[in-house]
Amino acid sequence: MEVPSHDGLLPGIPGKRCAHCNTQTTPLWRNGPDGPKTLCNACGVRDNRRHAKVRPPSRNPGKSLMTLEAPA
């Protein structure tokens, strides 16, 4: 019994394409500026990193909101 070869490619969803690079195959569809599941995994990761750089830094870096201090 022989297993059919997929040539190492992931199956695409007919008619679905990444809004940025137009690929049809990806291990995960990610949310993008055009809505949910409109970017391939690679473009979605790149988009998330780009947005992370433009976000303002937190007011108390390294401190959690849930940190409680013991009374003195």
Sine and cosine of phi, psi and omega as CSV:
sin_phi,cos_phi,sin_psi,cos_psi,sin_omega,cos_omega
0.00,0.00,0.82,-0.58,-0.05,-1.00
-0.97,-0.25,0.67,-0.74,0.02,-1.00
-1.00,0.02,0.77,-0.63,0.00,-1.00
-0.89,0.45,0.62,-0.79,0.00,-1.00
-1.00,0.09,0.67,-0.75,0.06,-1.00
-0.96,-0.29,0.11,0.99,0.01,-1.00
0.84,0.54,0.43,0.90,0.04,-1.00
0.96,0.26,0.11,0.99,-0.03,-1.00
-0.99,-0.14,0.55,-0.84,0.08,-1.00
-0.99,0.14,0.57,-0.82,0.01,-1.00
-0.93,0.37,0.67,-0.75,0.02,-1.00
-1.00,0.01,0.30,-0.95,0.11,-0.99
-1.00,-0.09,0.86,-0.52,-0.06,-1.00
-0.80,0.59,0.79,-0.61,0.04,-1.00
0.99,0.11,-0.13,0.99,-0.01,-1.00
-0.99,-0.10,0.77,-0.64,0.01,-1.00
-0.67,-0.74,0.50,-0.86,0.07,-1.00
-0.91,0.40,0.69,-0.72,-0.02,-1.00
-0.93,0.37,-0.29,0.96,-0.03,-1.00
-0.97,-0.23,-0.77,0.64,-0.11,-0.99
-0.93,-0.36,-0.06,1.00,0.05,-1.00
0.93,0.38,0.28,0.96,0.06,-1.00
-0.95,0.32,0.42,-0.91,0.03,-1.00
-0.94,-0.34,-0.19,0.98,-0.05,-1.00
-0.87,-0.50,0.74,-0.68,0.02,-1.00
-0.30,-0.95,0.51,-0.86,0.05,-1.00
-0.96,0.29,-0.32,0.95,-0.05,-1.00
-0.42,-0.91,0.74,-0.67,0.10,-1.00
-1.00,-0.03,0.74,-0.68,-0.06,-1.00
-0.91,-0.42,0.37,-0.93,0.05,-1.00
-0.95,0.32,0.61,-0.79,0.01,-1.00
-0.68,-0.74,-0.14,-0.99,-0.03,-1.00
-0.91,0.42,-0.35,0.94,0.01,-1.00
-1.00,-0.05,0.07,1.00,0.04,-1.00
0.82,-0.58,-0.10,-0.99,-0.05,-1.00
-0.94,0.34,0.67,-0.75,0.10,-1.00
0.83,0.56,0.73,0.68,0.02,-1.00
-0.94,-0.34,-0.13,0.99,0.01,-1.00
-0.87,-0.49,0.57,-0.82,0.11,-0.99
-0.94,0.35,0.16,-0.99,-0.04,-1.00
-0.84,0.54,-0.74,0.67,-0.04,-1.00
-0.88,0.47,-0.73,0.68,-0.01,-1.00
-0.93,0.37,-0.58,0.82,0.03,-1.00
-0.91,0.41,-0.65,0.76,0.04,-1.00
-0.91,0.42,-0.70,0.72,0.01,-1.00
-0.88,0.48,-0.67,0.74,0.00,-1.00
-0.91,0.42,-0.67,0.75,0.02,-1.00
-0.90,0.44,-0.64,0.77,0.02,-1.00
-0.92,0.40,-0.63,0.78,0.01,-1.00
-0.89,0.45,-0.66,0.75,0.01,-1.00
-0.94,0.35,-0.53,0.85,0.00,-1.00
-0.91,0.41,-0.53,0.85,-0.02,-1.00
-0.97,0.26,-0.43,0.90,-0.04,-1.00
-1.00,-0.09,-0.13,0.99,0.05,-1.00
-0.95,0.31,0.60,-0.80,0.05,-1.00
-0.93,0.37,0.54,-0.84,0.02,-1.00
-0.92,0.40,0.45,-0.89,0.01,-1.00
-0.93,0.36,0.39,-0.92,-0.06,-1.00
-0.94,0.33,-0.60,0.80,-0.02,-1.00
-0.84,-0.55,0.98,0.19,-0.02,-1.00
-0.88,0.47,0.68,-0.74,0.03,-1.00
0.99,0.12,-0.10,0.99,0.00,-1.00
-0.92,-0.38,0.79,-0.61,0.01,-1.00
-0.99,0.11,0.49,-0.87,0.07,-1.00
-0.92,0.39,-0.37,0.93,-0.07,-1.00
-1.00,-0.02,0.00,1.00,-0.01,-1.00
-0.94,0.33,0.82,-0.57,0.03,-1.00
-0.94,-0.34,0.70,-0.71,0.04,-1.00
-0.99,-0.13,0.63,-0.78,0.01,-1.00
-0.97,0.26,0.61,-0.79,0.04,-1.00
-0.90,0.44,0.57,-0.82,-0.04,-1.00
-0.99,0.16,0.00,0.00,0.00,0.00
